[in-house]
Amino acid sequence: MYLYHKSNIIPIIVSSVELNLMTQTTITNLELIQPLANHQTLTDEQFMLLREDDNLYEYVDGELIIVANSGVEHGYLALTLGYFLTGFVRDYKLGITCDSSTAFKMKTGNKRSPDLAFISKERLQGLKRLPKGFFDGAPDLAVEIISPNNTFEEIHNKLVEYFENGTRLAWVILPDEECVLIYRKPKPSQLLQLEDSLNGEDVIPHFNLPLIELFQELSF
């Protein structure tokens, strides 16, 4: 069996003995992970219950990927953008936003979790309450914030799968460069710099946020 850590994408080979040690405190988790050791597909219900062990996972090509804890800057950027985006979406009743703990189910069975996501109201028609399970398909807007150990291949593969599953717009935030790459397909379409603004285009009409709101220096 292989477990992957998202921060470096280095496979960790787990022996049956190590697997037992990792999960002996929670027999449920051992039962949940066992299908992977037997090369069986992990069901949605089994993947959902894995969240009980305090780790966050993505499920990609039959492997579990442990999503690393983010640093302060990463968390701040996600929450700040989420604050502006969620407020706008709620005020104009355009749909919903979701945080990085939300898994989206791809056509391949993969479970992907953007750092921030928007789902349009058109894709939620007929629902009185949101589903407790995973959302089928990718969000209309997917946001990824680059961390120091992310790889180009990792981000590219996620973007390809997002657009294959319904994403119409993606923002990839590069904190060190204080810029944002705009994707309308799996290849970058535009580079925004500090003097520019994020635009929701036809996905979140009239949403506009100057990048300086994300990257301003602390002034306490």
C-alpha positions in Angstrom: 0.0 0.0 0.0 1.1 3.6 -0.6 0.3 6.7 1.3 1.4 10.0 -0.2 2.1 13.3 1.6 0.8 16.3 -0.4 3.7 18.6 0.6 6.3 16.5 -1.3 4.5 13.8 -3.1 7.1 11.3 -2.0 5.6 7.8 -1.7 5.7 6.2 1.8 5.7 2.4 1.6 3.7 1.1 4.5 4.2 -2.5 5.5 1.4 -4.5 7.0 3.0 -4.2 10.4 3.3 -0.4 10.2 -0.2 -0.2 8.9 -1.4 -2.0 12.0 0.6 0.3 14.2 -0.8 3.4 12.5 -4.3 2.3 12.9 -4.4 0.0 16.0 -5.9 2.8 18.1 -8.9 3.1 15.8 -10.0 -0.3 14.4 -12.5 1.5 12.1 -9.6 3.3 10.3 -7.8 -0.1 9.8 -11.0 -1.5 8.2 -11.3 1.6 6.0 -7.7 1.6 4.7 -7.7 -2.2 4.1 -9.4 -2.0 0.7 -6.4 0.0 -0.6 -4.0 -2.7 0.6 -6.0 -5.2 -1.4 -6.1 -3.0 -4.5 -9.8 -2.4 -4.0 -11.6 0.9 -4.6 -12.3 3.0 -1.5 -16.0 3.8 -1.4 -17.3 7.3 -0.7 -18.6 6.2 2.7 -15.2 4.8 3.6 -13.4 7.9 2.4 -15.7 10.1 4.4 -15.0 8.2 7.6 -11.3 8.6 7.2 -11.7 12.2 8.2 -12.3 11.0 11.7 -8.6 10.4 12.2 -7.9 14.2 12.2 -6.0 14.0 8.8 -7.3 15.5 5.6 -7.0 13.4 2.5 -7.3 13.5 -1.3 -8.0 10.3 -3.1 -6.1 10.2 -6.5 -5.7 7.2 -8.8 -6.4 4.7 -6.1 -4.0 6.3 -3.6 -4.6 8.3 -0.4 -2.8 11.6 -0.3 -2.4 13.2 3.1 -3.0 17.0 2.8 -0.4 18.8 4.8 -1.2 21.5 7.3 -0.8 24.9 5.8 1.3 27.7 7.1 0.0 31.0 8.5 0.3 32.9 5.2 -1.5 30.2 3.3 -4.3 30.1 5.8 -4.6 33.9 5.9 -4.8 34.2 2.1 -7.5 31.5 1.9 -9.6 33.0 4.7 -9.2 36.6 3.4 -10.2 35.7 -0.1 -13.0 33.4 1.2 -14.3 36.4 3.3 -14.6 38.6 0.3 -15.9 35.9 -2.0 -18.4 34.4 0.4 -19.8 37.8 1.3 -20.3 38.7 -2.4 -21.8 35.3 -3.3 -24.2 35.4 -0.3 -25.3 39.0 -0.9 -26.2 38.3 -4.5 -27.4 34.7 -4.0 -25.1 33.3 -6.7 -24.4 30.0 -5.1 -22.1 28.7 -2.3 -18.5 28.7 -1.3 -16.6 25.8 0.3 -13.3 25.5 2.2 -10.4 23.2 1.7 -11.9 20.4 3.8 -14.5 19.8 1.1 -13.9 17.0 -1.3 -15.2 17.0 -4.9 -15.8 13.7 -6.6 -14.3 13.5 -10.1 -15.5 11.2 -13.0 -12.5 9.0 -12.3 -13.5 8.5 -8.7 -10.8 10.8 -7.5 -11.6 13.1 -4.6 -10.0 16.6 -5.0 -10.1 19.5 -2.5 -9.3 23.0 -3.7 -8.2 25.6 -1.2 -11.4 27.5 -1.9 -14.3 26.7 -4.2 -17.5 28.2 -5.6 -20.5 26.3 -6.8 -23.1 28.2 -8.8 -26.8 28.2 -7.9 -27.6 26.6 -11.3 -25.9 23.4 -10.2 -27.8 23.3 -6.9 -31.3 23.7 -8.3 -33.9 21.5 -6.6 -32.0 21.2 -3.4 -33.4 22.5 -0.1 -30.3 21.5 1.8 -26.8 20.8 0.8 -25.7 17.2 0.5 -23.8 15.7 3.4 -21.7 13.7 1.0 -19.2 14.8 -1.7 -20.2 17.0 -4.6 -20.3 15.2 -7.9 -18.0 17.1 -10.3 -15.6 20.0 -9.8 -16.6 23.5 -8.6 -17.3 26.3 -11.0 -14.4 28.2 -9.5 -11.4 26.4 -8.0 -8.7 28.3 -6.1 -5.3 26.9 -5.3 -2.8 28.6 -3.1 0.8 27.5 -3.8 2.7 26.2 -0.8 6.5 26.0 -0.7 6.6 22.2 -1.4 3.9 22.1 -4.1 5.1 20.7 -7.4 4.2 21.9 -10.9 3.0 18.5 -11.9 0.7 18.2 -8.8 -1.0 21.5 -9.5 -1.2 20.9 -13.3 -2.8 17.5 -12.8 -5.4 19.0 -10.4 -6.3 21.7 -12.9 -6.6 19.3 -15.8 -9.0 17.2 -13.7 -11.0 20.3 -12.5 -11.6 21.4 -16.0 -12.6 17.9 -17.2 -15.2 17.9 -14.4 -17.0 21.2 -14.8 -14.6 24.0 -13.6 -15.0 27.1 -15.7 -12.4 29.3 -13.9 -9.4 28.7 -11.7 -7.2 31.1 -9.7 -3.7 29.9 -8.7 -2.3 32.2 -6.1 1.5 32.6 -5.8 2.2 34.2 -2.4 6.0 34.7 -2.8 5.5 36.5 -6.2 2.3 38.3 -5.0 0.5 37.4 -8.2 -2.3 35.2 -9.5 -2.4 33.0 -12.5 -5.8 32.9 -14.2 -7.0 29.7 -15.9 -10.0 29.3 -18.2 -8.6 26.0 -19.4 -5.8 23.8 -18.0 -3.2 26.2 -19.4 -2.7 29.7 -17.8 -4.6 32.4 -19.7 -3.5 35.5 -17.7 -1.1 36.7 -15.1 -2.4 39.3 -12.5 0.1 41.4 -10.6 -0.3 43.6 -7.5 -1.8 46.5 -9.4 -4.5 44.2 -10.9 -7.8 42.9 -9.7 -9.4 39.4 -9.5 -12.5 39.3 -11.7 -15.3 36.7 -11.4 -16.0 37.0 -15.1 -19.1 35.2 -16.2 -18.7 32.6 -13.4 -19.2 35.2 -10.5 -20.5 38.2 -12.4 -19.4 41.7 -11.1 -17.1 40.2 -8.4 -13.9 42.3 -8.4 -11.1 42.3 -5.8 -7.9 44.3 -6.0 -4.9 42.0 -5.3 -3.6 44.6 -2.8 -6.4 43.4 -0.5 -4.8 40.0 -0.4 -1.1 41.0 -0.3 -1.1 44.2 1.8 1.5 44.4 4.5 0.6 44.2 8.1 0.0 47.6 9.7 -1.1 47.0 13.3 
